[in-house]
Amino acid sequence: MSPEQRAAKIHRLSIKNSEAAHASFMEYLSNNGVQLLSEDIVQYCKVQMLARGSFLFKDGDLHKHLWFVSTGAVTLQTEYDGNRVVSNFYFDKMLCNTISELKHKTEYSAQCMEKTTVIGIKQESLNKLCLKYPSLAEFLMKHHLQAFRFAQHRVQSFQVMSAQERYCEYVDPYPELLQRFNLGDVANYLGIRQETLSRLRRVACRKDFYAKAW
């Protein structure tokens, strides 16, 4: 294959991936009661393809985009007293939330755990879309509120829930976490050692596992 043919093939693949990502985002919004015109999606929603191990953004970066993970897997992490803390996981058809406000420096890093395709919407573009589509603004407000409540609940879980209960609450409903993310990161997210996570995985198949959790 000549360099020209290789470049043409890469270009066609890029177009195909972009079209698939835009369609995925439109479907996600439609499922949440938001209908956007396809031309607005193409104009304002920019597609990026990232390799495994690369960062979507890093601690200290200016938070300029709302991110949607079309395909792939992303770990959201930060540091506290010199220790790495895993805050959340995002995979196919999920909005990537941080507590950081747009146009402010973020305290988080988002790293791709596998080849990942994302859509990024800049603050200015997001403002235009929300003005044109009030349903989008309403959805994003509800989504951010739900994310904030989830974060609060997770913090409280470290005070009132056992490791087994947290496993049942946050991991068991999402088998992708154990299949697509580093087990050490999943253990970090649950606030337990990796050995404890391995033990919980082994006993999760027992009939009395969930009865004992609750």
C-alpha positions in Angstrom: 0.0 0.0 0.0 1.4 3.4 -1.0 1.6 6.3 1.4 -1.2 8.0 -0.5 -3.4 4.9 -0.2 -2.6 4.6 3.5 -3.5 8.3 4.0 -6.8 7.9 2.1 -7.7 4.8 4.2 -7.0 6.7 7.5 -9.1 9.6 6.3 -12.0 7.3 5.4 -11.7 5.6 8.8 -11.7 9.0 10.5 -14.8 10.0 8.7 -16.5 6.7 9.6 -15.6 7.0 13.3 -16.8 10.6 13.4 -20.1 9.7 11.9 -20.5 6.9 14.3 -19.7 9.1 17.3 -22.1 11.8 16.2 -24.9 9.2 15.7 -24.1 7.8 19.2 -24.4 11.2 20.8 -27.6 11.9 19.0 -29.1 8.6 20.2 -27.9 9.3 23.8 -29.6 12.7 23.8 -32.7 11.4 22.1 -33.0 8.7 24.8 -33.0 11.5 27.3 -35.6 13.6 25.6 -33.3 16.0 23.7 -33.6 16.3 19.9 -30.8 18.1 18.1 -30.5 18.7 14.4 -27.7 16.6 12.8 -26.1 19.7 11.3 -25.7 21.2 14.8 -24.1 18.1 16.1 -21.6 18.1 13.3 -20.9 21.8 13.7 -20.5 22.1 17.4 -19.5 18.6 18.6 -15.9 17.7 17.7 -14.7 14.1 17.6 -11.4 13.0 19.0 -9.9 9.5 18.9 -7.4 8.7 21.7 -5.0 5.8 22.2 -4.9 3.6 25.3 -2.9 5.4 28.0 -3.4 8.9 26.7 -5.1 11.6 28.7 -8.3 13.4 27.7 -7.3 16.1 30.2 -4.9 16.5 33.1 -4.8 18.0 36.5 -4.2 21.7 36.1 -5.6 22.0 32.6 -8.3 24.6 31.8 -11.6 22.8 31.8 -13.0 24.0 28.4 -15.1 21.1 27.2 -18.1 19.0 28.0 -17.0 15.4 27.1 -19.1 12.5 25.9 -17.5 9.0 25.6 -18.8 7.5 22.5 -16.8 4.3 22.7 -13.9 3.3 25.0 -13.1 3.5 28.7 -11.9 6.5 30.8 -10.8 6.6 34.4 -11.2 9.9 36.3 -8.6 10.4 39.0 -7.1 13.1 41.2 -4.5 13.3 44.0 -5.0 13.9 47.7 -2.1 14.3 50.0 0.2 12.7 47.4 -2.1 9.7 46.9 -3.8 8.8 43.7 -7.6 8.7 44.2 -9.9 7.2 41.5 -13.1 9.2 41.4 -15.2 7.6 38.6 -15.3 5.5 35.5 -16.8 6.3 32.1 -17.4 4.0 29.1 -19.6 3.7 26.1 -22.3 6.4 25.7 -21.6 8.3 29.0 -21.1 12.0 29.8 -17.8 12.6 31.5 -18.4 14.8 34.5 -16.0 16.6 36.9 -16.9 18.9 39.7 -14.7 21.6 38.1 -16.6 24.4 36.4 -16.1 25.1 32.8 -13.3 27.6 32.1 -11.7 26.8 35.4 -8.6 24.7 36.0 -9.5 21.1 36.9 -8.1 19.1 39.7 -8.8 15.9 37.9 -7.1 13.8 35.2 -9.0 11.6 32.7 -7.0 8.7 31.3 -8.1 6.3 28.5 -7.9 2.7 29.5 -8.4 1.5 26.0 -8.8 3.0 22.5 -11.4 5.7 23.0 -13.5 8.0 20.9 -15.0 11.1 22.5 -17.0 14.1 21.6 -16.0 17.5 23.0 -18.2 20.6 23.1 -16.6 23.9 24.0 -18.3 26.2 26.5 -19.2 28.8 23.8 -20.7 26.1 21.6 -22.6 24.6 24.5 -24.1 28.0 25.4 -25.3 28.4 21.8 -26.8 24.9 21.8 -28.6 25.4 25.1 -30.1 28.7 23.9 -31.3 27.0 20.7 -32.5 23.8 22.5 -33.9 24.6 26.0 -34.4 20.8 26.5 -30.6 20.4 26.3 -30.1 22.9 29.1 -32.7 21.3 31.2 -31.2 17.8 30.7 -27.7 19.0 31.5 -28.9 20.7 34.7 -30.6 17.5 35.8 -27.6 15.4 34.8 -25.2 17.5 36.8 -27.5 17.4 39.8 -27.7 13.6 39.6 -23.9 13.4 39.4 -23.5 15.7 42.4 -26.0 13.6 44.4 -24.2 10.4 43.4 -20.9 11.8 44.5 -22.4 12.8 47.9 -23.9 9.3 48.3 -20.6 7.7 47.4 -18.7 9.8 50.0 -21.3 8.8 52.7 -21.0 5.2 51.7 -17.5 5.1 53.2 -19.0 6.0 56.5 -22.1 3.7 56.6 -21.5 0.8 54.2 -19.3 -2.2 54.4 -16.9 -3.1 51.6 -19.3 -5.9 50.5 -22.2 -3.4 50.4 -20.2 -0.9 48.3 -19.3 -3.7 45.9 -22.9 -4.6 45.5 -23.9 -0.9 45.1 -21.2 0.3 42.7 -19.6 -2.6 40.9 -22.0 -5.5 40.6 -24.5 -3.5 38.4 -21.7 -2.6 36.0 -19.7 -5.7 35.0 -17.8 -3.5 32.6 -15.8 -2.1 35.5 -14.1 -5.5 36.2 -13.7 -6.3 32.5 -12.4 -3.1 31.1 -10.6 -1.3 33.9 -7.6 -2.0 36.1 -8.6 -4.0 39.1 -6.3 -1.8 41.3 -8.3 1.2 40.2 -11.6 -0.4 40.9 -10.3 -1.3 44.4 -9.1 2.3 44.8 -12.6 3.5 43.8 -14.2 1.3 46.5 -11.7 2.3 49.1 -10.4 -1.3 49.6 -7.3 -3.3 48.9 -7.1 -5.2 45.7 -6.9 -8.4 47.7 -10.3 -7.6 49.2 -11.7 -6.9 45.8 -10.5 -10.3 44.6 -12.1 -12.0 47.6 -15.4 -10.2 47.0 -15.3 -11.3 43.3 -14.8 -14.9 44.3 -17.7 -15.0 46.8 -20.1 -12.9 44.8 -21.4 -16.0 43.0 -22.6 -17.5 46.3 -26.4 -17.4 46.8 -26.1 -15.8 50.2 -23.7 -13.1 49.1 -26.3 -10.4 48.6 -28.4 -11.4 51.5 -25.4 -10.9 53.8 -24.7 -7.5 52.2 -28.1 -6.2 53.1 
